[in-house]
């Protein structure tokens, strides 16, 4: 059975987030806020540093978050791209809706649970960047499509076997609307998912054509998996993807469509996507050039700061890291060592350790000179300190993080703070 998941229900669901009560589930929030609704707490406009928040606490910058949303909206429009940012980054319906308000076509997701979250909050267009062969999930998707004619759902297919499993599950479910699928072209030998050769792509497309419950809607892939990626190799693979769409169209495989989906785009090579998608020739119907970058919403101080295409095209603007994790020095056992109370439960560590940025003491903030995070335990950060480090037990340490996808998932309710520390909103995540 489909849930009530239309736009009106989504608006109501978002409103209910503000009615949720603050309690022990949410790290870092003021203990004296217990029992308040999120809306009531937000209305108090408490200060992150002086009004009872406890460490560790992760905060999003209100100004930088808005800057990043506007920048990618402008970038996509300038390059004629339709934008479906990857929602797995934040799994935050409030941010999904802000992304859509900033021009996003819809939201990209990775697994069925994430689609259920998006639908529960009224997202009407979903691109699932995975082949979906789970029969229970397909039954649910079919019910959603049949119940809501305005719901648009597109997912990958990358095997004849996968097509057969999808068709069997959807047939058993009595699906009346076909599921739109795009053939996923692999980024190369040894890459992640996707069909390896054009001949195999044609075989998958043939299988889709023979499935009553599926409709071939286009082609897609992920250029971030190109082996030993560099600009030349990424451009070459993207041209293969476009050529696949052109060949399918010439063979009449997209007959009956109103638009053809051609999709790519992680957070490291969207400039290459813009370059190559600008070269897409006219096909039998308009092309939906769908970009899926997701990490931009918060950006970071490590992995994506190094890889962002804006480093290559600085005239287009720059994303700003919006996360800062605040922890407190709880031990200073020697002049060369200190420990704070944030660890693996609180900070991303899969790509880089946190970066010490600022120290706060008695309301004064200064650079974290001579301080380096060298390791994380479950609930402690290990700091190496030089003679230049002015650090005492009780100081607050502000750290930057690397990899947004493994930062959001550690926090269920994240304060959004203005530059002076005033908390103006709270972002709820669903992982």
C-alpha positions as CSV (number, residue, x, y, z in Angstrom):
1,X,0.0,0.0,0.0
2,X,1.3,3.5,-0.9
3,X,1.6,6.1,1.8
4,X,0.0,9.5,1.6
5,X,3.1,11.1,0.1
6,X,2.0,14.0,-2.1
7,X,3.2,17.6,-1.9
8,X,0.6,18.6,0.7
9,X,1.5,15.7,2.9
10,X,5.2,16.6,2.5
11,X,4.5,20.1,3.7
12,X,2.7,18.7,6.7
13,X,5.5,16.3,7.4
14,X,8.0,19.1,7.4
15,X,5.8,21.1,9.8
16,X,5.7,18.1,12.1
17,X,9.5,18.1,12.4
18,X,9.2,21.5,14.1
19,X,6.7,20.0,16.6
20,X,9.2,17.2,17.6
21,X,10.3,17.4,21.2
22,X,13.9,17.9,22.2
23,X,15.1,15.1,24.4
24,X,17.9,12.6,25.1
25,X,18.0,11.5,21.4
26,X,19.7,14.7,20.2
27,X,23.4,15.3,21.0
28,X,24.8,18.6,22.0
29,X,21.5,20.4,22.6
30,X,21.0,22.4,25.9
31,X,19.8,20.1,28.7
32,X,17.4,22.8,29.9
33,X,15.7,22.6,26.5
34,X,14.3,19.1,27.3
35,X,10.6,19.0,26.5
36,X,10.6,22.1,24.2
37,X,9.6,21.6,20.6
38,X,12.2,22.2,18.0
39,X,10.2,25.2,16.9
40,X,10.2,26.6,20.4
41,X,13.9,26.1,20.8
42,X,14.6,27.7,17.4
43,X,12.4,30.6,18.4
44,X,14.6,31.3,21.4
45,X,17.5,32.0,19.1
46,X,20.0,30.7,21.6
47,X,23.7,31.3,21.2
48,X,25.7,28.2,20.4
49,X,28.5,29.3,22.8
50,X,26.8,30.9,25.7
51,X,23.2,29.5,26.0
52,X,23.7,25.9,27.2
53,X,24.8,23.8,24.2
54,X,27.0,21.0,25.3
55,X,30.1,19.6,23.6
56,X,30.6,17.9,21.3
57,X,28.2,19.7,19.0
58,X,28.1,19.9,15.2
59,X,26.9,23.2,13.7
60,X,26.1,24.2,10.1
61,X,26.8,27.8,9.1
62,X,23.5,29.5,8.0
63,X,25.3,31.9,5.7
64,X,27.6,29.3,4.0
65,X,24.7,26.8,3.6
66,X,22.7,29.5,1.7
67,X,25.8,30.5,-0.3
68,X,26.3,26.9,-1.5
69,X,22.7,26.4,-2.4
70,X,22.7,29.6,-4.5
71,X,26.0,28.9,-6.2
72,X,25.0,25.4,-7.6
73,X,21.6,26.8,-8.6
74,X,23.4,29.5,-10.6
75,X,26.0,27.1,-12.0
76,X,23.5,24.6,-13.2
77,X,21.4,27.2,-14.9
78,X,24.4,28.8,-16.5
79,X,25.4,25.5,-18.1
80,X,21.9,24.3,-19.1
81,X,22.0,21.5,-16.7
82,X,19.0,20.1,-14.8
83,X,20.0,19.4,-11.2
84,X,19.1,16.4,-9.0
85,X,21.5,16.6,-6.1
86,X,22.4,13.4,-4.3
87,X,20.3,13.3,-1.1
88,X,22.4,10.5,0.5
89,X,24.8,13.2,1.6
90,X,22.5,14.8,4.1
91,X,19.4,12.6,4.3
92,X,17.7,15.8,5.6
93,X,14.3,16.5,4.1
94,X,14.5,20.2,5.1
95,X,17.6,20.5,2.9
96,X,15.9,18.5,0.1
97,X,13.2,21.1,0.0
98,X,15.7,24.0,0.1
99,X,17.5,22.4,-2.8
100,X,14.3,22.1,-4.7
101,X,13.4,25.7,-3.9
102,X,16.8,26.6,-5.3
103,X,15.9,25.1,-8.7
104,X,16.6,21.4,-8.3
105,X,14.5,19.1,-10.5
106,X,14.3,16.5,-7.8
107,X,16.6,14.4,-5.5
108,X,19.0,11.6,-6.3
109,X,19.1,8.7,-3.8
110,X,20.8,5.4,-3.5
111,X,18.7,2.8,-1.7
112,X,14.9,2.2,-1.1
113,X,14.9,3.5,2.4
114,X,16.1,6.8,1.2
115,X,13.4,7.0,-1.3
116,X,10.8,6.3,1.4
117,X,12.2,9.2,3.4
118,X,12.0,11.5,0.4
119,X,8.4,10.4,-0.4
120,X,7.3,10.8,3.2
121,X,8.3,14.5,2.9
122,X,6.7,15.0,-0.5
123,X,9.6,14.8,-2.9
124,X,7.9,14.3,-6.3
125,X,10.9,13.5,-8.5
126,X,13.5,10.8,-7.5
127,X,16.5,9.5,-9.4
128,X,17.7,6.2,-7.9
129,X,21.4,5.8,-8.8
130,X,21.3,2.1,-8.4
131,X,19.8,-1.0,-9.9
132,X,16.7,-1.9,-7.8
133,X,16.0,-5.6,-7.6
134,X,14.5,-5.9,-4.2
135,X,11.0,-7.3,-4.7
136,X,9.5,-5.7,-1.6
137,X,10.9,-2.3,-2.6
138,X,9.6,-2.7,-6.1
139,X,6.1,-3.4,-4.9
140,X,6.2,-0.3,-2.8
141,X,7.6,1.8,-5.7
142,X,4.8,0.4,-8.0
143,X,2.2,1.4,-5.5
144,X,3.6,4.9,-5.2
145,X,3.6,5.3,-9.0
146,X,0.1,4.0,-9.3
147,X,-1.3,6.1,-6.5
148,X,0.4,9.4,-7.6
149,X,0.4,10.2,-11.3
150,X,2.7,13.2,-10.6
151,X,5.4,11.1,-9.0
152,X,8.4,10.7,-11.3
153,X,10.9,7.8,-10.5
154,X,13.9,6.8,-12.6
155,X,16.5,4.1,-11.7
156,X,19.5,2.4,-13.1
157,X,19.6,-1.0,-14.8
158,X,22.9,-2.6,-15.5
159,X,22.2,-6.3,-16.3
160,X,19.8,-8.5,-18.2
161,X,19.3,-10.5,-14.9
162,X,18.4,-7.3,-13.1
163,X,15.8,-6.4,-15.7
164,X,14.3,-9.9,-15.4
165,X,14.1,-9.6,-11.6
166,X,12.5,-6.1,-11.8
167,X,9.9,-7.2,-14.4
168,X,9.0,-10.3,-12.4
169,X,8.5,-8.3,-9.2
170,X,6.5,-5.6,-10.8
171,X,4.4,-8.0,-12.8
172,X,3.5,-9.8,-9.6
173,X,2.7,-6.5,-8.0
174,X,0.2,-5.7,-10.8
175,X,2.0,-2.5,-11.8
176,X,0.0,-0.3,-14.1
177,X,2.6,2.4,-14.6
178,X,6.0,1.2,-16.0
179,X,9.1,2.1,-14.1
180,X,11.5,4.4,-16.0
181,X,15.0,3.0,-16.2
182,X,18.3,4.2,-17.6
183,X,21.1,1.9,-18.7
184,X,24.1,2.5,-16.5
185,X,27.4,2.6,-18.4
186,X,30.3,1.6,-16.2
187,X,33.2,4.0,-15.9
188,X,35.7,1.4,-16.9
189,X,37.1,-2.1,-16.1
190,X,37.4,-2.5,-12.4
191,X,35.0,0.4,-11.7
192,X,32.0,0.1,-9.5
193,X,28.7,-0.8,-11.1
194,X,27.4,-0.5,-14.6
195,X,27.5,-2.3,-18.0
196,X,31.1,-2.7,-19.3
197,X,30.6,-2.6,-23.1
198,X,28.3,-0.9,-25.6
199,X,27.2,-4.4,-26.8
200,X,26.2,-5.4,-23.3
201,X,24.4,-2.0,-23.0
202,X,22.4,-2.9,-26.1
203,X,21.5,-6.3,-24.6
204,X,20.2,-4.7,-21.4
205,X,18.2,-2.2,-23.5
206,X,16.7,-5.1,-25.5
207,X,15.7,-6.8,-22.2
208,X,14.0,-3.6,-21.1
209,X,12.1,-3.4,-24.4
210,X,10.8,-6.9,-23.7
211,X,9.6,-6.1,-20.2
212,X,6.0,-4.9,-20.0
213,X,6.7,-3.2,-16.6
214,X,9.8,-1.1,-17.6
215,X,10.4,1.8,-20.0
216,X,13.8,2.8,-21.2
217,X,14.2,6.5,-20.4
218,X,17.9,7.2,-21.1
219,X,21.5,6.4,-20.1
220,X,23.5,7.4,-17.0
221,X,26.7,6.7,-15.1
222,X,29.2,8.1,-12.6
223,X,32.4,9.6,-13.9
224,X,33.9,9.7,-10.4
225,X,34.7,6.0,-10.9
226,X,36.8,6.4,-14.0
227,X,40.1,4.5,-13.2
228,X,43.1,6.9,-12.6
229,X,40.8,9.8,-13.4
230,X,42.2,12.9,-15.0
231,X,40.4,15.5,-17.2
232,X,41.2,13.7,-20.5
233,X,39.9,10.3,-19.3
234,X,36.8,11.8,-17.6
235,X,35.9,13.8,-20.8
236,X,36.4,10.7,-22.9
237,X,34.2,8.5,-20.8
238,X,31.4,11.2,-20.7
239,X,31.6,11.3,-24.5
240,X,31.1,7.5,-24.5
241,X,28.0,8.1,-22.4
242,X,26.6,10.7,-24.8
243,X,27.4,8.5,-27.8
244,X,25.5,5.6,-26.2
245,X,22.4,7.9,-25.9
246,X,22.8,9.0,-29.5
247,X,23.2,5.4,-30.7
248,X,20.1,4.3,-28.8
249,X,18.1,7.2,-30.1
250,X,19.2,6.4,-33.7
251,X,18.0,2.8,-33.2
252,X,14.6,4.0,-32.1
253,X,15.0,2.8,-28.6
254,X,13.5,5.9,-27.1
255,X,10.4,6.0,-29.2
256,X,7.4,7.4,-27.3
257,X,9.4,9.4,-24.8
258,X,8.8,13.1,-24.2
259,X,12.4,13.5,-23.1
260,X,15.6,11.4,-23.0
261,X,17.5,11.3,-19.7
262,X,21.3,11.6,-19.9
263,X,22.8,11.8,-16.4
264,X,26.2,11.9,-14.7
265,X,27.9,14.1,-12.1
266,X,29.5,13.6,-8.8
267,X,31.1,16.4,-6.8
268,X,34.6,16.1,-8.3
269,X,34.1,16.4,-12.0
270,X,30.9,18.4,-12.7
271,X,32.8,20.8,-14.8
272,X,33.6,18.0,-17.2
273,X,30.0,17.0,-17.2
274,X,29.1,20.6,-18.1
275,X,31.6,20.6,-20.9
276,X,30.5,17.4,-22.5
277,X,26.8,17.8,-22.0
278,X,27.0,21.1,-23.8
279,X,28.0,19.1,-26.8
280,X,25.0,16.7,-26.8
281,X,23.5,16.9,-30.3
282,X,19.8,17.3,-31.0
283,X,18.0,14.0,-30.5
284,X,14.5,12.9,-31.5
285,X,13.1,14.6,-28.4
286,X,14.6,17.0,-25.8
287,X,17.4,15.8,-23.6
288,X,17.2,16.1,-19.8
289,X,20.8,16.7,-18.9
290,X,20.7,15.6,-15.3
291,X,23.6,16.5,-12.9
292,X,23.6,14.7,-9.5
293,X,26.3,16.3,-7.4
294,X,25.4,16.2,-3.7
295,X,28.4,17.1,-1.4
296,X,28.1,20.8,-2.3
297,X,25.4,21.5,0.2
298,X,27.8,21.6,3.1
299,X,31.1,21.2,1.2
300,X,34.0,20.4,3.5
301,X,37.5,21.3,4.7
302,X,39.2,18.3,3.2
303,X,38.3,15.9,0.4
304,X,36.0,18.1,-1.5
305,X,37.9,21.2,-0.8
306,X,40.8,19.5,-2.7
307,X,38.7,18.0,-5.5
308,X,36.0,20.6,-6.2
309,X,35.9,21.6,-9.9
310,X,35.7,25.2,-8.7
311,X,39.5,24.9,-8.1
312,X,39.8,24.5,-11.9
313,X,37.3,27.2,-12.8
314,X,37.6,29.8,-10.1
315,X,35.8,32.4,-12.2
316,X,32.6,30.4,-11.6
317,X,32.7,31.0,-7.8
318,X,33.7,28.9,-4.8
319,X,31.9,26.6,-2.4
320,X,32.3,27.3,1.3
321,X,32.7,24.6,4.0
322,X,29.6,24.9,6.2
323,X,30.3,22.4,9.0
324,X,32.2,23.0,12.2
325,X,32.5,20.5,15.0
326,X,33.0,22.0,18.4
327,X,34.5,19.9,21.2
328,X,36.1,20.7,24.5
329,X,39.5,20.1,25.9
330,X,39.1,17.6,28.7
331,X,42.7,16.6,29.3
332,X,46.1,18.3,28.8
333,X,48.5,15.6,30.1
334,X,51.7,17.1,28.7
335,X,52.9,20.2,26.7
336,X,52.8,18.1,23.5
337,X,49.5,16.4,23.9
338,X,45.8,17.2,24.6
339,X,42.4,15.5,24.2
340,X,39.0,16.7,23.4
341,X,35.7,15.0,23.9
342,X,34.8,14.3,20.2
343,X,35.7,11.1,18.5
344,X,34.6,8.6,15.9
345,X,30.9,8.8,17.1
346,X,30.9,12.5,16.2
347,X,33.3,13.3,13.4
348,X,34.0,11.9,9.9
349,X,37.3,10.1,9.7
350,X,37.1,7.8,6.6
351,X,38.9,10.3,4.3
352,X,40.8,12.7,6.6
353,X,40.9,13.4,10.3
354,X,39.3,16.6,11.5
355,X,41.3,19.8,11.0
356,X,41.9,22.0,14.1
357,X,40.8,25.6,13.1
358,X,40.0,27.8,16.0
359,X,40.2,27.8,19.8
360,X,37.5,29.6,21.9
361,X,38.1,30.8,25.5
362,X,36.1,33.3,27.5
363,X,34.3,34.4,24.4
364,X,37.4,35.1,22.4
365,X,38.2,33.1,19.3
366,X,41.7,32.7,17.8
367,X,43.4,30.4,15.3
368,X,44.3,26.9,16.5
369,X,48.0,27.6,16.0
370,X,50.3,24.6,16.8
371,X,47.4,22.2,17.2
372,X,46.9,19.0,15.0
373,X,44.4,16.2,15.3
374,X,46.4,13.0,15.0
375,X,43.8,10.4,15.9
376,X,40.3,9.6,17.0
377,X,39.1,7.1,19.7
378,X,35.4,6.4,20.0
379,X,34.9,9.5,22.1
380,X,38.2,11.4,22.1
381,X,40.3,13.4,19.7
382,X,44.0,13.0,20.1
383,X,45.8,16.4,19.6
384,X,49.5,17.0,19.1
385,X,50.5,20.5,20.4
386,X,53.6,22.5,19.8
387,X,55.1,25.3,21.9
388,X,53.0,27.7,19.9
389,X,49.8,26.2,21.1
390,X,47.9,28.1,23.7
391,X,45.4,25.4,24.9
392,X,43.9,24.7,28.3
393,X,41.4,22.3,29.8
394,X,38.0,23.7,29.2
395,X,38.8,25.5,25.9
396,X,36.5,24.8,23.0
397,X,38.1,23.6,19.8
398,X,36.5,24.2,16.5
399,X,37.4,21.7,13.8
400,X,36.7,21.4,10.1
401,X,35.6,18.0,8.7
402,X,36.2,16.0,5.5
403,X,33.5,14.1,3.7
404,X,30.0,15.4,4.3
405,X,28.3,12.1,3.7
406,X,30.0,10.6,6.9
407,X,29.5,13.8,8.9
408,X,25.7,14.2,8.6
409,X,25.0,10.6,9.5
410,X,26.4,11.0,13.0
411,X,23.9,13.7,14.0
412,X,20.1,13.5,14.1
413,X,19.5,17.2,14.8
414,X,22.0,19.7,13.7
415,X,21.9,23.4,14.8
416,X,22.2,26.0,12.0
417,X,24.1,29.0,13.4
418,X,24.7,32.4,12.1
419,X,28.2,33.9,12.2
420,X,27.8,35.3,15.7
421,X,26.6,31.9,17.1
422,X,22.9,32.6,17.0
423,X,21.1,29.3,16.3
424,X,18.3,30.0,13.9
425,X,17.2,26.5,12.8
426,X,17.7,22.8,13.4
427,X,18.2,20.2,10.6
428,X,16.8,16.7,11.2
429,X,18.5,13.8,9.4
430,X,17.1,10.3,8.7
431,X,19.8,7.6,8.2
